[in-house]
Structure formats: structure tokens, C-alpha cells
Amino acid sequence: MSILSTLNIVKSDASDFRTRGINSMRQKLIDRIGDQIALVESLDQEKPFQRVRYRRVRDLETDEITETPVKTRVRPWFIEDKDGTILVWIKYGNQTLQLSKDKSAIRVKDHSELASTLDKVRTAVRDGEFDSLIKGAVEGFRKRFGKE
């Protein structure tokens, strides 16, 4: 009797178990919403906000890799409307997500509600309510770049 015949071999598809893809996409959106919340809070304090990312740099002489901080600009996803309310868009990459049919913005009464509204959206993303919207945006990217 061979060793292989003693194992319980079943039919399966590994792609059914890959949740890493949507989890990493969800985390990317959560991080960007966190940047928007930090931007709103810095605007409340009248301070500039720049996100700090770390870039790996290899020293050619010593062949040592170090991480150097790089400041990047965060573009706001919100704008004040003519009537004084604030419109907030949720973006994945550079694409605005359609939150409802032909509707892509959230109207907020004033600047004080902006951070709490973005926090509610972040909670909804964590709960998986935006998964279909994220997948739709990713499919749009793939079609644009011919990766289908």
C-alpha cells in the first residue's frame, strides 16, 4: 500500500479559499479613509497634513537597505457645495465609487459631521458592505489596462 493512497484526497478549487485579495483591497480603502479623517482633523486644527510613507533605499557602497520617510500629498475627497453643505466622495484608487445607482456622493450638513461620516463609511468597509463596489472598481481598472 502506497503512502499516497492512505491520504484523504478530495477535489477542491484553491480560488474559492482566497480571501486575501478582497481583504487587502478592503484594507487599502480603510487606510485611505483614515487619511481623509486625518486630513479633516488637521484642517480643524488649521495645520497642513501629509501622509508619510516609507521607501526602501539601497546604499550602493555598503549594499545596506534603509527605509527613508517620504511625504505624500493627500487630496481631499470632499468639497463644499453652493448651499454650504459638504459633498463627500469615496474613491478606490482614482475611481469614484458609485454608492447607489447614479449616485456617488454623500451630503454632509457641515464640517463638524465630516469625520464621523467618514468613520461610519470606514466601519461599513470593515463589515464588507463595499466589497462589490471595490470589485467593480478593480474590474474597471483591468478593462482599462487590458488585463482581462
C-alpha positions as CSV (number, residue, x, y, z in Angstrom):
1,M,0.0,0.0,0.0
2,S,1.4,3.4,-1.0
3,I,1.6,6.4,1.3
4,L,-0.5,8.5,-1.2
5,S,-3.4,6.0,-1.0
6,T,-3.6,6.4,2.8
7,L,-4.3,10.2,2.5
8,N,-7.7,11.6,2.2
9,I,-7.6,13.2,-1.3
10,V,-10.5,15.4,-2.3
11,K,-11.5,17.7,-5.2
12,S,-11.1,21.4,-4.4
13,D,-10.5,24.7,-6.1
14,A,-8.0,26.9,-4.3
15,S,-9.5,30.1,-5.7
16,D,-12.6,29.5,-3.5
17,F,-10.5,30.0,-0.4
18,R,-8.5,33.1,-1.5
19,T,-9.9,35.9,0.7
20,R,-6.6,37.6,0.8
21,G,-7.4,39.6,-2.4
22,I,-10.6,41.3,-1.1
23,N,-9.1,41.7,2.4
24,S,-6.1,43.6,1.0
25,M,-8.3,45.7,-1.2
26,R,-10.6,46.4,1.7
27,Q,-7.6,47.4,3.9
28,K,-6.3,49.7,1.2
29,L,-9.7,51.6,1.2
30,I,-9.7,51.6,5.0
31,D,-6.2,53.2,5.1
32,R,-7.2,55.9,2.5
33,I,-10.4,56.7,4.6
34,G,-8.1,57.0,7.6
35,D,-6.0,59.5,5.7
36,Q,-9.1,61.5,4.9
37,I,-10.1,61.5,8.5
38,A,-6.7,62.7,9.5
39,L,-6.9,65.4,6.8
40,V,-10.2,66.6,8.2
41,E,-8.8,66.7,11.7
42,S,-5.8,68.7,10.6
43,L,-8.0,71.2,8.8
44,D,-9.9,71.6,12.0
45,Q,-6.7,72.5,13.8
46,E,-5.6,74.6,10.8
47,K,-2.4,72.5,10.2
48,P,-1.2,71.0,7.0
49,F,-1.4,67.3,6.6
50,Q,0.9,65.0,4.6
51,R,0.9,61.2,4.7
52,V,4.3,59.7,5.4
53,R,5.2,56.6,3.5
54,Y,8.5,54.7,3.8
55,R,10.6,53.9,0.7
56,R,13.4,51.4,0.8
57,V,16.7,52.7,-0.5
58,R,19.8,50.5,-1.1
59,D,23.1,52.1,-0.4
60,L,25.3,51.1,-3.4
61,E,28.6,51.2,-1.5
62,T,27.6,49.1,1.6
63,D,24.7,47.3,-0.1
64,E,22.6,48.1,3.0
65,I,18.8,48.7,2.7
66,T,17.3,51.6,4.7
67,E,13.8,52.9,4.9
68,T,13.5,56.6,4.4
69,P,10.3,58.6,5.1
70,V,8.7,60.2,2.0
71,K,5.9,62.7,2.5
72,T,3.0,62.4,0.0
73,R,0.1,64.8,-0.6
74,V,-3.4,63.7,0.3
75,R,-6.1,65.1,-2.0
76,P,-9.4,65.7,-0.2
77,W,-12.4,63.6,-1.2
78,F,-14.8,66.4,-0.2
79,I,-15.9,69.8,-1.3
80,E,-18.2,72.5,0.0
81,D,-21.4,72.8,-2.1
82,K,-23.0,76.1,-3.0
83,D,-25.6,75.8,-0.2
84,G,-23.0,75.3,2.5
85,T,-23.3,71.5,2.7
86,I,-20.3,69.3,2.0
87,L,-20.2,66.6,-0.6
88,V,-18.0,63.5,0.1
89,W,-16.9,61.0,-2.5
90,I,-15.5,57.6,-1.7
91,K,-12.6,56.7,-4.0
92,Y,-10.8,53.5,-4.7
93,G,-7.6,54.4,-6.4
94,N,-8.5,57.3,-8.7
95,Q,-12.0,56.0,-9.4
96,T,-15.1,57.3,-7.5
97,L,-17.3,54.5,-6.2
98,Q,-21.0,54.5,-7.2
99,L,-22.6,54.2,-3.7
100,S,-26.1,53.9,-5.2
101,K,-27.5,53.8,-8.7
102,D,-26.2,57.0,-10.4
103,K,-25.3,58.5,-7.0
104,S,-21.7,58.8,-5.9
105,A,-21.6,61.4,-3.2
106,I,-22.6,61.7,0.4
107,R,-24.1,65.0,1.5
108,V,-23.0,66.1,5.0
109,K,-24.6,69.0,6.8
110,D,-21.5,70.8,7.9
111,H,-17.8,70.3,8.5
112,S,-18.3,69.0,12.1
113,E,-20.0,65.9,10.8
114,L,-17.4,65.1,8.2
115,A,-15.1,63.0,10.3
116,S,-17.9,61.0,11.9
117,T,-19.4,60.3,8.4
118,L,-16.1,59.0,7.1
119,D,-15.8,56.9,10.3
120,K,-19.2,55.3,9.5
121,V,-18.0,54.6,6.0
122,R,-14.8,53.0,7.3
123,T,-16.9,50.8,9.6
124,A,-19.1,49.8,6.6
125,V,-16.0,48.9,4.6
126,R,-14.7,46.8,7.5
127,D,-18.1,45.0,7.6
128,G,-17.8,44.1,3.9
129,E,-20.6,46.4,2.6
130,F,-18.3,47.9,0.0
131,D,-16.9,44.6,-1.3
132,S,-19.0,44.6,-4.5
133,L,-18.1,48.2,-5.2
134,I,-14.4,47.6,-4.7
135,K,-14.6,44.5,-7.0
136,G,-16.4,46.6,-9.6
137,A,-13.7,49.3,-9.5
138,V,-10.9,46.7,-9.8
139,E,-12.7,45.2,-12.8
140,G,-12.9,48.7,-14.4
141,F,-9.1,49.1,-13.9
142,R,-8.5,45.7,-15.5
143,K,-10.6,46.6,-18.5
144,R,-8.9,49.9,-19.0
145,F,-5.5,48.3,-18.9
146,G,-6.5,45.2,-21.0
147,K,-5.8,42.6,-18.3
148,E,-8.9,40.6,-19.0
